[in-house]
Amino acid sequence: MFAFLCMGVFAHEYTDGRFIILVPTITLLDQWYVSLQEDFGVPQEDIACFSSEEKPEKPARINIVVINSGRSLVKKISFGASCFLIVDECHRAGSPENAKALSGKFAAALGLSATPEREYDEGFQHRVVPALGPVIFEYDYVQAFKDKVITPFDLVNVHVDFLPHESEEYNKLTRHAAILYRKSKTDSAAESALKRVLQKRAGVAAQARMRIPVAVKITEEHRGIRTIIFHERVSSATSLYAILKERNHSATIYHSKIAPHWRRDNLRLFRQGAFDVLVSCRALDEGMNVPETAIAIIASSTASHRQRIQRLGRVLRPSRGKDKALIYTLFITEQEKKRLATEEGRLEGVASVLWATAKRQEQHG
């Protein structure tokens, strides 16, 4: 909404101006496309989308560009016009390759991010800030809660068990990782092998089968309430969606492997309330704006603090008739539990945190 207000000011000052909205993913392209039409009333013919899937012959008044394509296209799109560059999730523009999309002459520039930092390098300070300028405003969940800008929320952390064969595989990989860790101090080959083993172990935890029926059970308990379910893998999200449909939930699904028009329609219909449940994987971690969503079920997640902040943000926006948001996080491993416990300390006085264990009979029910 802040970007839309800025666009309105720019359009008043530059009547023939052009807009370039740079986004990191096709998912965010879809969300801007839908929001520009539904929230801002922009005619479809005034919007051009540039990505690996779509390549219009010429720019429009408003151009939404996936950053991979923007590396080579932004200069061409901005040529001959006064341009306003808006970079959504601008921390993602801090890599050497993505920063190429920031080069050019712009009459105005704006960066948006709920998490304006990068976890593994200094690219935000070295590449994003020189192109877009310094951070002009900071705001966190604690301050937003005090100001009543976000809706009150509770966190429910639900412990889920591995199946026996999954537990055996996870423990075997843990033992292997411990051996490689000791070797890695003197052997670079062992260090590379350790990374692969840890990735494989994370995959076992992320795809643990019982995450799916527990997520379905929680959804059943909140039938009819606008809910978003996150998983890490498209295959698991698809399984969740299929089970919910079998149980007559008003559900739809969104992920990057669905054709563009279907993705956008599913997102639009969920926004409009035609569906109660939206199942997704990482595709909707960032940027989705459906304030009416009151329940989030994080069936599986990564260790990324940024991802956690982004996913919480999907349900914390206030909406008429929404008194409170409820966020369920399913966890299996001790590492997941420790991260959630650390979060509980940070949110003291802001949110109630409950801990629960999924009952065995409910998991199989």
C-alpha positions in Angstrom: 0.0 0.0 0.0 2.9 2.3 0.7 4.3 1.6 -2.8 0.8 2.3 -4.3 0.7 5.7 -2.6 4.2 6.5 -3.8 3.1 5.5 -7.3 0.2 7.9 -7.1 2.4 10.8 -6.2 4.9 9.9 -9.0 2.1 9.6 -11.6 0.9 13.1 -10.6 4.3 14.6 -11.1 5.3 12.5 -14.2 2.1 12.2 -16.2 4.0 10.1 -18.9 6.1 8.3 -16.3 6.7 4.5 -16.4 6.8 2.1 -13.5 9.1 -0.9 -13.1 8.3 -3.2 -10.3 11.1 -5.7 -9.7 10.2 -8.9 -7.9 12.4 -11.9 -7.0 9.8 -14.6 -8.0 7.0 -15.4 -10.4 4.8 -15.7 -7.3 5.3 -12.1 -6.4 4.7 -11.1 -10.0 1.3 -12.8 -9.7 0.5 -11.0 -6.4 1.4 -7.6 -7.8 -0.6 -8.3 -10.9 -3.7 -9.2 -9.0 -3.3 -6.5 -6.4 -2.8 -3.7 -9.0 -6.1 -4.7 -10.6 -8.1 -5.5 -7.5 -6.8 -2.9 -5.0 -5.6 -0.1 -7.3 -8.0 -0.4 -10.2 -5.3 -0.6 -12.9 -6.7 -1.8 -16.3 -5.1 -5.1 -17.5 -3.8 -3.4 -20.7 -1.7 -1.0 -18.6 0.3 -3.9 -17.1 3.1 -5.9 -18.7 4.7 -8.9 -17.1 8.2 -10.0 -17.9 9.5 -13.4 -16.8 10.7 -16.7 -18.1 7.0 -17.4 -18.9 6.0 -14.1 -20.5 7.9 -11.7 -22.7 5.8 -8.8 -24.0 6.9 -7.1 -27.2 7.0 -3.6 -25.5 6.7 -2.0 -22.1 3.4 -0.8 -20.6 2.7 2.0 -18.1 3.4 -0.5 -15.3 5.9 -3.3 -15.8 6.3 -6.2 -13.3 9.6 -7.9 -13.9 11.1 -11.0 -12.3 14.6 -10.1 -11.3 16.3 -12.9 -13.3 14.8 -11.3 -16.4 15.4 -7.8 -15.1 19.1 -8.2 -15.2 19.1 -7.7 -18.9 15.7 -6.0 -19.4 15.4 -3.2 -16.9 17.6 -0.8 -19.0 15.5 -1.5 -22.1 12.2 -1.1 -20.3 13.3 2.2 -18.7 14.8 3.7 -22.0 13.3 7.0 -23.0 11.0 7.4 -20.1 11.0 8.9 -16.6 10.9 5.7 -14.5 10.0 4.8 -10.9 11.9 1.6 -9.9 10.2 -0.3 -7.1 12.2 -3.3 -5.8 10.0 -5.7 -3.7 11.8 -7.9 -1.2 14.8 -5.8 -2.0 17.2 -7.8 0.1 17.0 -10.4 -2.7 18.6 -7.9 -5.1 21.9 -7.9 -3.1 23.6 -10.8 -5.0 26.2 -9.8 -7.7 24.0 -11.1 -10.5 20.7 -9.7 -9.2 22.2 -6.3 -8.6 22.6 -5.9 -12.4 18.9 -5.2 -12.5 19.4 -2.1 -10.3 21.6 -0.4 -12.8 20.1 2.5 -14.8 18.8 6.0 -14.5 15.5 6.4 -12.5 13.6 9.4 -11.5 12.7 7.7 -8.3 13.5 4.4 -6.5 11.9 2.5 -3.6 12.9 -0.7 -1.9 10.5 -2.8 0.2 11.4 -5.6 2.6 10.1 -7.0 5.8 13.7 -8.4 6.4 16.2 -5.9 5.0 19.3 -7.9 5.5 21.1 -10.8 3.9 22.0 -13.9 6.0 25.3 -14.9 4.3 26.9 -11.8 2.8 27.0 -7.9 2.9 25.2 -7.5 -0.4 22.5 -5.3 1.1 24.9 -2.7 2.3 27.3 -3.0 -0.7 24.8 -3.3 -3.6 21.2 -2.5 -2.5 21.9 0.7 -0.5 24.1 2.4 -3.1 21.3 1.8 -5.7 18.2 2.5 -3.7 19.4 4.6 -0.8 19.6 3.9 2.9 16.8 2.4 5.0 14.3 5.2 5.7 12.0 3.5 8.1 12.2 0.4 10.4 9.4 -1.4 12.1 9.2 -4.7 14.0 6.5 -7.0 15.3 6.9 -5.7 18.9 6.4 -2.1 17.9 3.6 -3.0 15.5 1.8 -4.9 18.2 2.1 -1.9 20.6 0.7 0.4 17.9 -2.1 -2.1 17.1 -1.0 -2.2 13.5 -1.0 -6.0 13.5 -3.7 -8.2 14.9 -3.1 -9.9 18.3 -1.8 -13.5 17.7 -1.1 -16.7 19.5 1.5 -19.3 18.6 0.8 -23.0 19.0 3.9 -25.2 18.6 2.9 -28.8 17.9 5.3 -31.7 18.3 4.9 -34.5 15.7 6.6 -37.8 15.7 8.7 -39.4 13.0 7.5 -42.7 11.6 9.9 -45.5 12.7 11.8 -45.8 9.4 12.1 -42.0 9.2 13.5 -41.8 12.8 16.0 -44.6 11.9 17.1 -42.7 8.8 17.4 -39.4 10.6 19.5 -40.9 13.4 21.7 -42.7 10.9 22.4 -39.4 9.1 23.0 -37.6 12.4 25.7 -40.2 13.3 27.3 -39.9 9.9 27.3 -36.1 10.2 29.1 -36.3 13.5 31.9 -38.4 12.0 32.2 -36.0 9.0 32.2 -33.0 11.3 35.3 -34.3 13.1 37.0 -35.1 9.8 36.1 -31.7 8.3 38.5 -29.9 10.6 41.4 -31.2 8.5 39.8 -32.5 5.3 37.9 -30.1 2.9 36.4 -33.1 1.1 34.7 -34.1 4.4 33.4 -30.6 4.7 31.6 -30.9 1.4 30.3 -34.3 2.3 29.0 -33.0 5.6 26.9 -30.3 3.9 25.3 -33.0 1.7 24.5 -35.2 4.6 23.0 -32.3 6.6 20.9 -31.4 3.6 19.7 -34.9 3.2 18.9 -35.1 6.9 16.9 -31.8 6.7 15.0 -33.3 3.8 14.0 -36.3 5.9 12.7 -34.0 8.6 10.9 -31.7 6.2 9.1 -34.5 4.4 8.2 -36.5 7.5 4.9 -38.1 6.6 3.0 -37.3 9.8 3.2 -33.6 9.2 0.4 -34.0 6.6 -2.3 -35.7 8.6 -1.6 -33.4 11.6 -2.0 -30.3 9.4 -5.2 -31.7 8.0 -6.5 -32.4 11.6 -5.8 -28.8 12.6 -7.5 -27.5 9.4 -10.6 -29.6 10.3 -10.7 -27.9 13.7 -11.0 -24.5 12.1 -13.2 -25.4 9.2 -14.7 -22.3 7.5 -12.0 -20.0 8.7 -9.6 -18.4 6.1 -6.4 -20.6 6.4 -3.1 -20.8 4.7 -1.0 -24.0 5.0 2.8 -23.9 4.2 4.9 -26.9 3.3 8.4 -27.1 1.9 7.8 -29.4 -1.0 5.4 -29.2 -3.9 4.7 -33.0 -3.6 3.7 -32.7 0.0 1.6 -29.6 -0.7 -0.2 -31.5 -3.4 -0.9 -34.4 -1.1 -2.3 -32.0 1.6 -4.6 -30.4 -1.0 -5.9 -33.7 -2.3 -6.8 -34.9 1.3 -8.5 -31.6 2.1 -10.6 -31.8 -1.1 -11.5 -35.4 -0.3 -12.8 -34.1 3.1 -14.9 -31.5 1.3 -12.9 -28.5 2.4 -13.2 -25.4 0.3 -9.5 -25.5 -0.7 -7.2 -24.4 -3.5 -3.5 -24.7 -4.1 -0.7 -22.4 -5.3 2.9 -23.3 -6.4 5.3 -22.4 -9.1 4.6 -25.5 -11.2 1.0 -24.4 -12.0 0.4 -22.5 -15.2 0.3 -18.7 -14.8 -3.4 -18.1 -15.4 -4.4 -20.9 -13.0 -2.0 -19.6 -10.3 -3.4 -16.1 -10.5 -7.0 -17.2 -10.6 -6.4 -19.4 -7.5 -4.8 -16.5 -5.6 -7.5 -14.1 -6.7 -10.3 -16.4 -5.6 -8.7 -17.0 -2.2 -8.4 -13.3 -1.8 -12.1 -12.8 -2.7 -13.2 -15.5 -0.2 -14.2 -18.1 -2.8 -11.9 -20.6 -1.0 -11.3 -21.0 2.7 -8.0 -22.8 2.5 -4.9 -22.1 0.5 -2.1 -24.7 0.4 1.3 -23.6 -0.7 5.0 -24.2 -0.3 7.8 -21.6 -0.3 6.1 -19.8 -3.2 3.9 -17.6 -0.9 6.5 -17.0 1.9 6.9 -13.4 0.8 4.5 -10.7 0.0 1.1 -12.3 -0.1 -1.5 -9.8 1.1 -4.8 -11.4 2.3 -5.6 -9.7 5.6 -8.7 -11.8 6.1 -6.5 -14.9 6.6 -6.7 -15.8 10.3 -5.0 -19.2 10.6 -1.6 -20.2 9.4 -0.4 -23.8 9.6 3.3 -24.1 9.1 3.5 -27.8 8.4 7.2 -27.7 7.5 9.8 -25.0 7.4 13.5 -24.2 7.0 15.9 -22.8 9.7 15.8 -19.4 8.1 14.8 -16.6 10.5 13.7 -14.5 7.5 11.3 -17.2 6.3 9.8 -17.4 9.8 9.2 -13.6 9.9 7.7 -13.7 6.4 5.3 -16.5 7.1 4.1 -15.0 10.3 3.4 -11.8 8.4 0.9 -13.6 6.1 -1.7 -13.7 8.9 -0.9 -10.7 11.1 -2.5 -8.0 9.0 -5.7 -6.7 10.6 -9.0 -7.1 8.9 -12.6 -6.3 9.9 -14.1 -9.1 12.0 -10.7 -10.7 12.7 -10.0 -10.4 16.5 -7.0 -12.7 16.6 -4.6 -14.7 14.4 -3.5 -18.2 15.2 -0.3 -19.7 14.0 0.4 -23.4 14.3 4.0 -24.7 13.7 4.6 -28.4 13.5 8.1 -29.5 14.7 9.8 -32.8 14.9 13.5 -32.3 15.7 15.3 -30.8 18.7 16.8 -28.1 16.4 13.3 -27.0 15.4 12.2 -27.0 19.0 15.2 -24.8 20.1 14.4 -22.2 17.4 10.8 -22.0 18.5 11.9 -21.7 22.2 14.2 -18.8 21.3 11.4 -17.1 19.4 9.2 -17.5 22.5 11.6 -15.4 24.5 11.7 -12.7 21.8 7.9 -12.4 21.7 7.4 -12.3 25.5 4.6 -9.8 26.2 3.5 -9.8 22.6 2.1 -13.2 21.9 1.0 -16.2 23.9 2.9 -19.4 23.1 1.4 -22.8 23.7 3.2 -26.1 23.3 1.3 -29.3 22.3 1.9 -32.8 21.2 -0.1 -34.4 18.3 -1.8 -37.5 19.7 -1.0 -40.8 17.9 -4.6 -41.7 17.2 -5.2 -38.2 15.7 -2.2 -38.5 13.5 -3.6 -41.7 12.0 -7.2 -40.5 12.0 
